[in-house]
């Protein structure tokens, strides 16, 4: 089962990296999925992900239950809804835009009501 987790984690990392450059592909959920997979598949890969200089700190804080910084929540919300609104405009009718709105509402609810806000010390 460990090879499956490692392959799934590697795919999630690749999708997360693509998400940095593609507006409708989310980065954070894929990196969280990769961390979850690597935690079950490989201590070495999990350690690499948690010590990564760009997103390692965010993953460590999330895994420790401390949440994410307020700035990250604001940026994520603006990017989420900007992407969703652009996507909604591409479809005629109600079903697809309504589904996108529901997904956005659920993600926003989780991010602002369930996920803790990490209060960083002033620089």
C-alpha positions in Angstrom: 0.0 0.0 0.0 2.9 2.4 0.6 3.9 2.6 -3.1 0.3 3.7 -3.9 0.5 6.5 -1.3 3.8 7.6 -2.6 2.6 7.7 -6.2 -0.6 9.5 -5.2 1.5 12.0 -3.2 3.9 12.6 -6.1 0.9 13.2 -8.4 -0.6 15.6 -5.9 2.7 17.5 -5.6 2.8 17.9 -9.4 -0.8 19.0 -9.5 -0.1 21.5 -6.7 2.9 22.9 -8.6 0.7 23.3 -11.7 -1.8 25.0 -9.6 0.6 27.8 -8.9 0.5 28.7 -12.6 -3.0 27.7 -13.6 -5.8 29.8 -12.0 -8.5 27.2 -11.8 -6.3 24.5 -10.3 -5.9 24.8 -6.5 -2.5 24.4 -5.0 -3.2 24.1 -1.3 -5.6 21.1 -1.3 -3.1 19.1 -3.5 -0.2 19.9 -1.2 -2.3 18.9 1.8 -3.2 15.7 0.0 0.4 15.0 -0.8 1.4 15.5 2.8 -1.3 13.1 3.9 -0.2 10.5 1.4 3.5 10.9 2.2 2.8 10.6 5.9 1.4 7.1 5.2 3.8 6.1 2.4 7.3 7.5 3.1 8.8 9.3 6.1 11.6 10.6 3.8 9.1 12.2 1.3 6.9 13.5 4.1 9.9 15.1 5.8 11.0 16.6 2.4 7.6 18.2 2.0 7.4 19.5 5.5 10.9 21.0 5.2 10.4 22.6 1.8 11.4 26.3 2.0 8.3 27.7 0.2 5.3 25.7 1.6 6.8 23.6 4.4 5.9 26.0 7.1 2.3 26.2 6.0 2.0 22.4 6.0 3.7 22.1 9.4 1.3 24.6 10.9 -1.7 23.0 9.3 -0.7 19.5 10.5 -0.1 20.8 14.0 -3.6 22.2 14.1 -2.5 25.9 14.2 -4.2 26.8 10.9 -3.1 29.2 8.3 -2.3 32.9 8.4 -5.0 35.5 7.9 -3.2 36.8 4.8 -3.3 33.4 3.2 -7.0 33.0 4.0 -7.7 36.4 2.3 -5.6 35.6 -0.8 -7.1 32.1 -1.1 -10.7 33.5 -0.8 -10.0 36.2 -3.4 -8.4 33.7 -5.8 -11.1 31.1 -5.2 -14.0 33.4 -5.9 -12.2 35.2 -8.8 -11.6 31.8 -10.5 -15.1 30.6 -9.8 -16.8 33.7 -11.1 -14.7 33.5 -14.3 -15.6 29.8 -14.6 -19.3 30.5 -14.0 -19.4 33.0 -16.9 -18.4 30.3 -19.3 -21.5 28.2 -18.8 -25.0 28.9 -19.9 -27.9 27.8 -17.7 -28.0 27.3 -14.0 -26.7 23.8 -13.0 -22.9 24.3 -13.5 -22.7 27.8 -12.0 -24.8 26.8 -9.1 -22.6 23.8 -8.4 -19.5 26.0 -8.6 -21.1 28.4 -6.2 -22.0 25.6 -3.8 -18.4 24.3 -3.9 -17.1 27.9 -3.3 -19.5 28.4 -0.4 -18.5 25.1 1.2 -14.7 25.8 0.8 -15.2 29.4 2.1 -17.2 28.1 5.1 -14.5 25.6 6.0 -11.7 28.1 5.6 -13.3 30.9 7.7 -15.4 28.9 10.3 -13.5 25.6 10.8 -9.9 26.1 9.9 -8.1 28.1 12.6 -6.4 31.4 11.8 -2.7 31.4 12.7 -1.7 34.7 14.3 1.8 35.5 13.3 4.0 37.7 15.4 4.7 41.2 13.8 7.9 41.4 11.8 
